[in-house]
Amino acid sequence: MRPVTRNTILAILVVVVLLLALGAFPSLLRSGDPYYVTAEATNETGPSVNATELPPRQYRYIDAALADGRSNAYYEGPFGFKEGFSHSPFDEFDAIGQRYVDATAEDGSVVYVSENGTRYRLEIIREASG
């Protein structure tokens, strides 16, 4: 194999490995206080999103909050790097706010979801460490 061909193949492999690492790396970054999605049953009336319309893989923070009352922790990455490459509860609330405007608070901080006849108030909270 000629050196130019070998170097080209190695360069392509390095680029592929770096791109794969870039996809996995942001989820490992943790800085700041964690964010959680909380689900609290409410007697308030009004429009809400049917939870069966939210695919669990696409709305994993909301799905976990509905199952356990609180989702897994989400940590922001340093310098805003992580947000561009990873899924966050903010993405889920934004998506619901765009599709189900009536079931979302004006500032997008609260979403109302119905599941099995119960209406839940979902909110993203930031929990200070220490």
N, C-alpha and C positions, 0 to 999 in steps of 0.2 A: 504494500500500500504506500502510495506516495505521501510525503510529509504534509503537503498542503491538504490532501484529502483527510488524513488523520487529524490534523489540527482543526479542520472545519467540523468534523464529526464530534470531536471533543468539545468544541465551543458550543455546538448545538446541545449536546448533553448537559453541559454546565448551565446553559440558559433554561433548559427544561427543569432541571433539579432546583434552580433558584425560584422559578415560577411556582413549582409545587410547594416549596418551603414557604414562599410568601403567602400562599393560600392557607397553610396550617399555622404559621407563626402568630398572626394577630390574636387567635383565640387563647394563646398562652400569655399574652400581655395582661398584666393587672396593675392598675394604679388607681389611687383614690379610693373612695368609699363605694361599696357595692350598691347596685340598684336592684330592686325586686318588684315584680308585679304582684299585687295583693288582690284577692277576691273576697268580697264581703257581701253576704246576702243583704238585700235591702227591700223595704216595703214601698219604696218610691214607685210611682207610676210613670209611664212614658215609653217611648220607643226603645227597643233593645235589639241586639243582634242575636239571632239564633245560633247557639254554639255549634250545632251540627253543620253550619255553613262555613265554619273555620277549620280548615284542614290542620290536624295536629302537627304535622311536620313543618308547615308554614308558620304556624302560630304556637310555637313550642313554649314560650314563656306564659302566654295566656292559658294554654292547655294545662300546664303544670300548676298554675295558680288556681284554676277551677278544680283541679283534682285534690290539691293539698292546702289551699288557702294562700299559698305563697310560692312563687316560682324560684328557680335556682338563681343564684347571684349573677349579675352581669357587671363587669368592671370596665370602665372606660380605659382606653389605651392612652399612652402619653402622646402629646402633640397632635391629637386627632387622627393618628395613623390607623388605629384599629377600626374606627367606624366605617371607613370606606371599604373594608374587606370582610367584615363579619356581620352576622345577624344580631340585632339588638331588640330589646322590648320597645324601643322608640320606633323602630321600623314597623313593628306590628301595630302600634297605636296609630301611626301615620297612615298605614294601609287601611285600617278600619275607618279612620276619620275621612278618608277620601271616598270610600265605598258606602259608608253608613253614617252620613253626616248627622242625622237626627239622633243617633244613639251615642253621640260623642259630645262631651262638654265643649264649650266654645274655644277654650285654649288647647284642646286636645289632650288634656292631662287625665281625663276620666272617660272610661268607656263602659257602657251598660250592655251586659250579655245575659241571655236567658238560657237556662239548661234545666231540663226536666221540670218545668213549671216554676222554677225559682229564678228570680232576677238578681243578678250580681252587679256590684259596682267594682270595676277594676281600676286600679290606680298604680302608677309607677312611683315607688317611694325610694328615697336615698337614705340608707342607714349609716349613720356615722360610726366609725370603728373606734373602739377604746372606750 
